């Protein structure tokens, strides 16, 4: 089999730091090579070097980078422009930021085609055909739609169509499914495999999730700290991983067949500390029986949310219902998982419970008392009792304030005494050194930033924390650490969680019960393990079947 891409002794430096260190690999025609590793391992930099898109000031050293017999070292700008899009396509992680928000989707794809084809060959019909090939519904509507009018899966399919419009020989996919629901994720991967066979192209697939590439890649390359620590066929690497780092990445994913008392982390494997007890079913049953004998912490009765459809005062008032009347409870010490595809109403429900987005109807009782926010005191009490942890820890923290300053701000707001001592206590609770309080968010790793966000949520001593995709943006290994932390804090402090996620494996591991939403309506509410063993509706089964 002929090699389409050959890389030998590649190093990348930015400033004085060597971020990719003497790596080499090859990719055969019509094959898929996955590069996996944590953030900062050098995966994306390696991919960007193949497109000549490295940040300004980067230095590339290599003995060889050959693409289809062409050396990619020292290419002129004009040659790079010809290669990109035509011979090498790229699908980026976040379609929302990759697409022009002020330009309709069709013309954006057509623009790429026009750069590499004559005017007679670049037509709207070709774009519409490309939209059909990536299984976009109503291609003509999508052609005229702006990115914000499409779902996450639809935007990603537009990006795939754009990358494939010139039928490239090599497609580079940089975390193309990270922000997608499990069902859409599975569909996109199947689509890429289908298109690969159709166009006879090679795929370089970048991911931090080894389980994701198990059935997708032909070969796998594992990177850590800019170096290759293991590589081989997907079959051999998954059946018999050799390096501790690889074993750690594979084990950090929550298992579906059992419930360990804690997740094994990468640090456990590197220190050869992988003995973890499995929670017995009998103890699990006793825990749940005791849990549901208590009085509910939060009671939701026929809660609904709708937005006005008409904007002009003379028009008949109409509403778009995004959350149908829904009722459930959350008990003290319980984690209620909330799952569903994008657009199902998960985040809307979470924000409605905390009145960040006031509901349109229904009642919410907290500790038996109805939530009525008529006074400033009532609003302050609600914010104290119910806190949020959002998806992106970097966006959730003020870039110009230290972690200590942000914590102090919250503590002063709730008139906490002995602020310095309380800050140190909070940092200790989330596993951060007290010296971290003088650091700014950009000086912390992703896992440290999320711990800081959790510390801030704990500051007013809440009783309920709403976790809205709280681990979705984290590496698998960091995700395991944060999930262990949340479980530990739940036991220590008696917290309750509403855990919102599209990741079914994660939700099963952390949850006592799981509520499934589908287009704003509740499909089911079941005990977590039971839901996976005996789902009582087709939609829930679909979500479970999509787990990779």
C-alpha positions in Angstrom: 0.0 0.0 0.0 1.4 3.4 -1.0 2.1 6.0 1.7 0.3 9.3 1.0 2.0 11.2 3.9 5.4 10.6 5.4 6.7 12.6 8.4 10.2 12.0 9.8 11.9 13.7 12.8 9.4 16.6 13.0 10.0 19.2 15.8 8.0 22.4 16.4 9.2 25.2 18.6 7.4 28.3 19.7 9.6 30.8 21.3 12.1 28.9 23.5 9.8 25.9 24.0 9.9 22.7 22.0 6.3 21.6 21.9 6.7 18.7 19.4 9.9 16.7 19.7 11.3 14.5 16.9 8.2 12.6 15.9 7.7 10.5 12.8 4.8 8.6 11.2 3.3 7.7 7.8 -0.3 7.5 6.5 -1.2 5.2 3.7 -3.8 5.9 1.0 -7.4 5.3 2.0 -6.4 4.7 5.6 -7.2 6.5 8.9 -4.5 7.4 11.4 -5.7 8.7 14.7 -3.4 11.0 16.9 -4.6 10.9 20.5 -3.4 12.5 23.7 -4.2 15.2 26.2 -4.3 19.0 25.6 -0.8 20.2 25.2 0.5 16.9 23.8 1.2 18.5 20.4 -1.6 16.8 18.4 -3.1 20.0 16.8 0.3 21.6 16.2 1.3 18.5 14.3 -1.8 18.8 12.1 -1.4 22.5 11.6 2.2 22.0 10.4 0.9 19.9 7.6 -1.2 22.8 6.4 1.3 25.6 7.0 -1.0 27.2 9.6 1.3 27.3 12.6 1.2 30.4 14.7 3.5 33.3 13.8 7.0 32.8 15.2 6.8 29.0 15.1 9.9 27.1 13.9 9.6 23.8 12.1 12.5 21.3 11.9 12.1 18.0 10.0 14.1 15.6 8.0 11.1 14.9 5.8 7.4 15.9 5.4 6.2 14.5 2.1 2.7 14.7 0.9 2.0 12.7 -2.3 5.7 13.0 -3.3 5.6 16.8 -2.6 7.9 18.2 0.1 5.9 20.5 2.5 9.0 22.1 3.9 9.7 25.7 2.8 6.7 26.0 0.5 5.7 29.4 -0.9 2.4 31.0 0.2 0.9 30.5 -3.2 1.6 26.8 -3.1 0.1 26.4 0.3 -3.1 28.2 -0.9 -3.4 25.7 -3.7 -2.9 22.7 -1.4 -5.4 23.8 1.3 -8.9 22.9 0.3 -8.0 21.2 -2.9 -5.5 18.4 -1.9 -5.8 18.7 1.9 -9.1 19.4 3.6 -9.5 20.4 7.2 -12.5 20.0 9.6 -12.0 22.0 12.8 -13.3 21.3 16.3 -15.8 24.1 16.7 -17.9 24.8 13.6 -19.6 27.8 15.2 -16.2 29.7 15.3 -15.0 28.2 11.9 -18.0 29.5 9.9 -18.6 33.1 9.1 -21.6 34.2 11.2 -22.6 37.0 8.8 -22.5 34.8 5.6 -25.0 32.2 4.5 -23.7 28.6 4.6 -24.1 27.8 0.9 -22.0 30.8 -0.4 -19.3 30.0 2.2 -18.9 26.5 0.7 -19.2 27.9 -2.8 -16.4 30.4 -2.1 -14.0 27.5 -1.4 -14.9 25.8 -4.6 -14.4 29.0 -6.6 -10.9 29.4 -5.3 -9.9 26.1 -6.9 -12.2 25.7 -9.9 -13.1 27.7 -12.9 -16.3 29.7 -12.8 -18.0 27.2 -15.0 -17.2 24.3 -12.7 -18.1 26.1 -9.4 -21.9 26.1 -9.3 -24.6 26.1 -6.7 -25.7 22.7 -7.9 -22.3 21.2 -6.8 -22.7 22.6 -3.3 -26.3 21.3 -3.0 -25.0 17.8 -4.1 -22.3 18.1 -1.5 -24.9 18.9 1.2 -26.9 15.8 0.1 -23.8 13.7 0.4 -23.2 14.7 4.0 -26.9 13.9 4.7 -28.0 17.5 5.4 -31.9 17.8 5.4 -33.4 20.3 2.9 -30.1 21.3 1.1 -31.7 24.3 -0.5 -32.8 25.6 2.9 -29.4 25.0 4.4 -27.7 26.8 1.5 -29.6 30.0 2.4 -29.4 29.6 6.1 -27.0 31.4 8.4 -24.8 29.3 10.8 -26.9 30.3 13.9 -30.0 28.9 12.3 -28.5 25.3 12.3 -28.0 22.7 15.0 -24.5 21.7 16.1 -24.6 18.5 14.0 -25.8 20.4 10.9 -23.0 23.1 11.2 -20.4 20.3 11.5 -21.9 18.6 8.4 -21.5 22.0 6.5 -17.9 22.1 7.6 -17.4 18.5 6.3 -19.0 19.5 3.0 -16.7 22.5 2.8 -13.6 20.3 3.5 -14.7 17.7 0.9 -16.0 20.0 -1.9 -12.8 19.7 -3.9 -12.4 16.0 -3.1 -9.1 16.2 -1.3 -6.7 13.3 -1.0 -6.1 13.9 2.7 -8.7 15.1 5.3 -7.5 16.3 8.6 -10.1 16.2 11.4 -9.2 18.1 14.6 -11.5 17.0 17.4 -14.5 17.2 14.9 -17.0 15.6 17.3 -16.1 17.0 20.7 -19.0 19.4 21.0 -21.6 17.0 19.5 -24.2 14.8 21.1 -23.5 11.1 21.2 -26.1 10.4 18.5 -24.8 13.1 16.2 -21.2 12.1 17.0 -21.9 8.5 15.9 -23.6 9.8 12.7 -20.7 12.1 11.8 -18.1 9.3 12.3 -20.1 6.9 10.1 -20.5 9.7 7.5 -16.7 10.2 7.4 -16.1 6.5 6.9 -18.6 6.4 4.1 -17.2 9.5 2.4 -13.7 8.1 2.8 -14.6 5.0 0.8 -16.4 7.1 -1.8 -13.5 9.5 -2.4 -10.7 7.0 -1.6 -9.1 9.6 0.7 -6.9 9.3 3.8 -7.9 10.7 7.1 -5.8 12.1 9.9 -8.1 12.1 12.9 -7.1 14.0 16.1 -8.8 13.3 19.4 -8.2 13.2 23.1 -10.6 10.3 23.5 -9.1 6.8 22.8 -12.5 5.1 23.0 -13.8 7.4 20.2 -11.3 6.1 17.7 -11.5 2.4 18.7 -13.7 1.5 15.8 -12.8 4.4 13.5 -9.1 4.3 13.0 -6.8 1.8 11.2 -3.8 2.9 13.2 -3.2 5.0 16.3 -0.4 7.3 17.5 -0.4 8.3 21.2 1.3 11.6 22.1 2.4 12.9 25.5 4.3 16.1 26.1 5.1 16.5 22.4 6.5 13.0 22.0 5.2 9.7 20.6 4.9 7.2 23.5 3.1 4.4 21.6 1.9 3.7 18.1 0.5 0.7 16.2 -2.6 -0.8 14.7 -5.8 0.2 16.4 -6.6 -3.5 17.0 -3.3 -4.2 18.8 -3.2 -0.9 20.7 -6.6 -1.4 22.2 -6.3 -5.1 23.0 -2.8 -4.9 24.4 -1.7 -1.3 25.3 2.0 -1.2 26.3 2.6 2.3 27.8 1.2 3.3 31.1 0.0 6.6 29.6 -2.0 4.7 27.0 -3.5 2.4 29.7 -4.4 5.5 31.7 -6.2 7.2 28.9 -8.2 4.0 28.2 -9.1 3.4 31.8 -10.1 7.0 32.6 -13.4 6.6 30.7 -16.3 5.6 33.1 -17.1 1.9 32.6 -20.7 0.9 31.5 -20.7 -2.5 33.1 -19.9 -1.6 36.7 -19.7 1.3 39.2 -16.2 1.7 40.7 -16.0 3.8 43.9 -13.7 6.1 42.0 -12.4 6.4 38.5 -8.8 5.4 37.8 -6.8 8.4 36.8 -3.7 8.8 34.7 -1.7 9.5 37.8 -2.8 6.1 39.2 -1.4 4.3 36.2 1.8 6.2 36.2 2.3 5.4 39.9 1.0 1.8 39.4 -1.9 2.4 41.8 -4.8 0.9 39.9 -6.7 -1.2 42.5 -10.1 0.3 42.9 -13.1 -1.3 44.7 -16.4 -1.8 42.9 -19.5 -0.7 44.7 -21.6 -3.8 45.5 -25.2 -3.8 44.2 -26.5 -4.5 47.7 -24.9 -1.3 49.1 -26.1 0.6 46.1 -29.7 -0.5 46.7 -29.4 0.5 50.4 -28.1 3.9 49.5 -31.0 4.6 47.1 -33.6 3.3 49.6 -32.2 5.6 52.3 -32.0 8.5 49.9 -35.6 8.5 48.8 -37.0 8.3 52.3 -36.0 11.9 52.8 -38.1 15.0 52.0 -37.2 16.4 48.6 -34.7 19.3 48.5 -36.2 20.6 45.2 -39.7 20.0 43.9 -40.7 20.9 40.4 -44.4 21.0 39.4 -45.5 21.5 35.8 -42.5 23.8 35.0 -42.6 25.1 31.4 -40.7 27.6 29.3 -41.8 29.3 26.1 -40.7 32.3 24.1 -42.9 34.7 22.2 -43.0 34.0 18.4 -44.4 37.4 17.3 -42.6 40.6 17.9 -45.2 43.2 16.7 -47.9 44.4 19.1 -50.7 44.1 16.6 -50.0 40.5 15.9 -51.8 37.7 17.7 -49.5 36.5 20.5 -48.0 33.1 19.8 -45.4 31.1 21.7 -42.7 28.6 20.9 -42.6 26.1 23.7 -39.0 24.9 24.4 -39.9 23.1 27.6 -43.2 21.3 28.0 -44.7 21.0 31.5 -42.4 18.8 33.5 -42.5 17.6 37.1 -39.8 15.8 39.2 -37.8 16.1 42.5 -34.2 16.2 43.6 -33.4 14.8 47.1 -30.7 15.8 49.5 -27.5 14.1 48.6 -28.8 13.0 45.2 -27.2 13.4 41.8 -30.0 13.7 39.2 -28.6 13.2 35.7 -30.2 15.2 32.8 -29.5 13.9 29.3 -30.8 14.6 25.8 -29.7 15.8 22.4 -28.9 19.4 21.6 -32.1 21.4 21.6 -33.8 19.0 24.0 -34.1 21.7 26.7 -31.4 20.6 29.2 -29.7 23.9 29.7 -33.1 25.7 29.6 -34.4 23.5 32.4 -31.2 24.1 34.5 -31.4 27.9 34.1 -35.1 27.9 34.8 -34.6 26.1 38.1 -32.2 28.8 39.3 -34.3 31.5 37.7 -31.4 32.7 35.6 -34.1 32.3 32.9 -37.4 32.7 34.6 -39.9 29.9 33.7 -43.1 30.7 31.9 -45.3 28.6 34.2 -45.3 26.0 37.0 -44.0 26.0 40.5 -40.6 25.3 42.0 -40.3 24.5 45.8 -37.0 24.6 47.6 -36.9 22.9 51.0 -40.7 22.9 50.9 -41.1 26.6 50.3 -42.1 28.0 46.9 -39.5 30.1 45.1 -41.0 33.6 44.8 -38.4 36.2 43.8 -40.2 39.4 44.8 -37.6 40.7 47.1 -33.8 41.2 46.8 -33.4 39.0 49.9 -35.3 36.1 48.2 -33.0 36.4 45.1 -29.9 36.4 47.2 -31.0 33.4 49.2 -31.7 31.5 46.0 -28.3 32.3 44.5 -26.7 31.2 47.7 -28.5 27.9 47.8 -28.3 27.0 44.1 -25.0 27.5 42.3 -23.8 26.8 38.7 -20.8 25.1 37.2 -20.6 25.8 33.5 -18.9 24.0 30.6 -16.0 26.3 29.8 -13.9 27.0 32.9 -11.8 29.6 31.1 -14.8 31.7 30.0 -16.3 31.3 33.5 -13.3 33.0 35.2 -12.4 36.7 35.1 -9.1 36.8 33.1 -7.8 39.9 35.0 -8.5 38.6 38.5 -6.5 36.1 40.5 -8.3 33.0 41.8 -8.0 34.4 45.4 -9.6 37.7 44.3 -12.6 36.0 42.7 -13.2 33.8 45.7 -12.9 36.8 48.1 -15.4 38.7 45.9 -18.0 36.0 46.4 -17.3 35.6 50.1 -17.6 39.3 50.7 -20.9 39.3 48.8 -22.3 36.8 51.2 -20.8 38.5 54.2 -18.5 35.6 55.1 -16.1 36.2 58.0 -12.4 35.1 58.1 -12.1 35.4 54.3 -8.5 34.4 54.0 -9.0 31.2 56.0 -12.1 30.4 54.0 -10.2 30.8 50.7 -7.5 28.3 51.9 -10.3 25.9 53.0 -12.0 26.1 49.6 -8.8 25.5 47.7 -8.0 22.5 49.9 -11.5 21.1 49.3 -11.0 21.1 45.6 -7.4 19.8 45.7 -5.5 23.0 44.9 -2.5 24.3 46.7 -3.0 27.5 48.7 -0.4 29.2 46.5 -2.8 28.9 43.6 -4.8 31.8 44.9 -2.3 34.4 43.5 -2.5 32.9 40.0 -4.6 34.1 37.1 -6.7 31.8 35.0 -4.3 31.7 32.1 -1.6 30.4 34.5 -3.6 27.3 35.4 -4.2 24.1 33.5 -7.7 23.2 32.3 -8.3 20.9 35.2 -7.0 23.5 37.7 -9.3 26.1 36.2 -12.3 23.8 36.6 -11.4 23.1 40.2 -11.2 26.9 40.8 -14.8 27.2 39.3 -16.0 24.5 41.6 -14.3 26.3 44.6 -16.2 29.4 43.6 -19.5 27.5 43.5 -18.8 26.1 46.9 -18.0 29.5 48.5 -21.5 30.4 49.6 -22.1 26.8 50.9 -24.9 25.9 48.5 -27.2 22.9 48.9 -27.7 22.3 45.1 -25.2 22.7 42.3 -26.3 22.6 38.7 -23.4 21.2 36.6 -24.1 22.2 32.9 -21.7 20.1 30.8 -19.2 20.7 33.6 -16.6 18.1 32.2 -17.4 18.3 28.5 -14.4 20.6 27.7 -11.9 18.6 29.6 -9.4 15.8 28.6 -10.5 12.3 29.5 -7.9 12.0 32.2 -8.8 15.4 33.7 -12.4 14.6 33.4 -11.9 11.5 35.6 -10.2 13.7 38.3 -13.0 16.2 38.3 -15.7 13.5 38.5 -13.9 11.9 41.5 -13.8 15.4 43.1 -17.5 16.0 42.6 -18.4 12.7 44.1 -16.1 13.3 47.1 -17.5 16.7 47.7 -21.0 15.3 47.5 -20.3 12.8 50.3 -18.3 15.3 52.5 -20.7 18.2 52.2 -24.0 16.5 51.6 -24.5 18.3 48.2 -27.1 17.6 45.6 -26.3 17.9 41.9 -28.3 18.4 38.7 -25.8 16.9 36.3 -26.5 18.0 32.7 -24.5 16.2 30.0 -24.7 14.7 26.5 -22.2 12.0 27.6 -24.2 9.0 28.6 -21.3 7.0 30.1 -20.4 9.9 32.4 -24.0 10.5 33.5 -24.5 6.8 34.4 -21.4 6.9 36.6 -22.3 10.0 38.6 -26.1 9.7 38.8 -28.5 8.1 41.2 -31.4 8.7 38.7 -31.5 10.0 35.1 -34.1 12.2 33.5 -34.2 12.0 29.7 -35.4 15.0 27.7 -36.5 14.9 24.1 -37.4 18.2 22.3 -38.5 19.8 25.6 -40.5 16.8 26.8 -39.7 14.3 29.5 -39.2 10.8 28.0 -38.5 9.0 31.3 -37.1 9.3 34.8 -35.4 6.1 36.0 -32.8 4.8 38.4 -29.5 5.2 36.6 -28.4 1.5 36.4 -31.9 0.4 35.6 -32.2 2.9 32.8 -29.2 1.3 31.0 -30.4 -2.2 31.6 -34.0 -1.8 30.7 -34.7 1.5 29.0 -38.5 2.0 28.7 -38.6 4.0 25.5 -37.0 4.0 22.0 -35.4 7.4 22.4 -33.5 6.5 25.5 -32.4 3.2 23.7 -31.2 5.4 20.8 -29.0 7.5 23.2 -27.5 4.3 24.8 -26.9 2.7 21.4 -24.9 5.8 20.3 -22.3 5.3 23.1 -18.9 4.6 21.4 
